[in-house]
């Protein structure tokens, strides 16, 4: 008797498992890569993670392909609800669970992101009702712009900085130090940031950059050349804390410097063509 | 006949050129005048504001009622900040005008701190009154000098654009320019009043260098040893391609700055002369598409830190920027995160190479710390928060507060209406030391056609 009950139970379990497999089979077509997805990640896996979390009702912000704080809290809630370890990191267990309970229409989601549409991806609501095409009312500022070339519609930025702040600094760095070694460009970006902190200089990035006579590239208009990617990377490194200038607030090119005063400053080091000093 | 035609054409061309030249000249003058007027406005506003600042400080000193003291201090704070902006718009950079700017920053910091304080509970101390008295004197001196300059400028019709010209000249001596020489007088008269080291109200923003590189310990190394360390960090077999040398006397810690460059790849390292610690490491090369996830990259970063003998480090922030991952680590002592000793590591996501490492803050601030137990429990600390903030995560942390003292706090990650905030609550008093809204992602701007 006891034995038979056990067998029945086993059979039942097997049937359930099979049912589960059948149900989830069509979903398996596009699933996560091997990557363990964590805070700060960007790309296709993040898009899928956000879409699946939204499908299950845990995530209600934009599906943008960047694992930010909202995604982090959504994932933790999900882990909590399903009794997993709450670490906010999407490992195998969390990904498998998500794949088994949600549907992911990769083609649909990717198309919306590339076309720049505003959309949601909740389970149980028809897809066409969740899309608001770009240009049809709404944020008019985007009209006439190209479609998004990337698979994500957002980017990581250092806390409190906009892509435009980075662009402005990259312009200054490119104008001042293109042709300098990479560390020389980071050092120039770091000097701008050191000046913002210094009591003797303006308190904003734009204030420091556009202070009359502060930078030759601003005076002669070279700041408006289109910066290359290197300048932008240098700026991001400097904002994230790198400072090869050693805390400098001045630098000059010894071949062209005319002010005797600048030679009197205590020098820290030379990088490329520039001498950095306090 | 031909002669007359040619003469006619030439005459026409000459008139045309003359008219064109006149227009150009006119335009150039207009633009110059516009720039000049901007300078003039900033300068006259600066003198007016310093004058008002002087009066307001005087009024504050004469004031008895505390009710009006706070608004008055806030007003001085606003004026000093505006005056600082004016200075920033004058073509004075590369001219020693720092002391006046430092004065403006000092008065701004001092009045801000006192304006936001509850003066009923904690009135201005005798020491603070004395300091205000001194700031009043300083403001008076600067005001008098600036009014003199203003008089010269107006009386002699002086132009700021001439200052700009004079400063860009090769001439080392600018004393023939009236504006420059009078500004030098202002600067000299303000000399000596920023040497107020004993004042302990945190009004000296440049003074947060308390434990200067105590973390740098060990035997002094020579240049060859430094190059060997760098070669290892750059993943090179020999030190032959590495160039560089000792840092100058302006450096806050004696360093070897070393770099190398070969076929599209470059590297740079700052290595302390004492102990041979790597303080900064940067590598640059072209990268392929990411093949590594942030999680694996984090492991690489952690392994690297262990090689630098930095153990007990906790990863507090990870971000992917295209094909690199940047990780922030802080040391953890008795379960307390020590933010002053933050270390950054940059990992290439195409092959997992370490592209950057920054331990300047770590070596600058790291020292033996005695961390007391918090007086408040986690529950007591979170109770003090705004009711609308939902607490998600809590850690103990050591941060530098407004007055640059290390303070034990509860670091609370909370959410309110889909926004995430990082809140530091003093672990002994329950006071909110700092709140930062977390904005680490931004919608991508689509390029306009």
Interface residues (C-beta under 8 A of the other chain):
Chain A: X33 X34 X35 X36 X37 X38 X39 X40 X41 X42 X43 X45 X60 X61 X62 X64 X66 X68 X69 X70 X73 X76 X89 X116 X142 X144 X145 X146 X147 X148 X150 X152 X153 X154 X155 X156 X157 X158 X159 X160 X162 X163 X164 X181 X182 X183 X186 X197 X198 X199 X200 X201 X202 X203 X207 X208 X211 X212 X213 X214 X230 X233 X236 X237 X240 X241 X242 X243 X244 X246 X247 X248 X258 X259 X260 X261 X262 X265 X266 X267 X268 X269 X271 X276 X277 X278
Chain B: X39 X81 X84 X85 X88 X89 X90 X91 X92 X93 X94 X95 X96 X98 X101 X102 X105 X106 X164 X167 X168 X169 X170 X172 X205 X206 X247 X248 X249 X250 X251 X252 X255 X257 X259 X261 X266 X268 X270 X280 X282 X284 X290 X293 X294 X295 X296 X298 X317 X318 X319 X320 X321 X324 X325 X326 X328 X342 X344 X346 X356 X358 X360 X361 X392 X415 X418 X420 X436 X438 X439 X440 X441 X442 X443 X444 X445 X446 X447 X448 X449
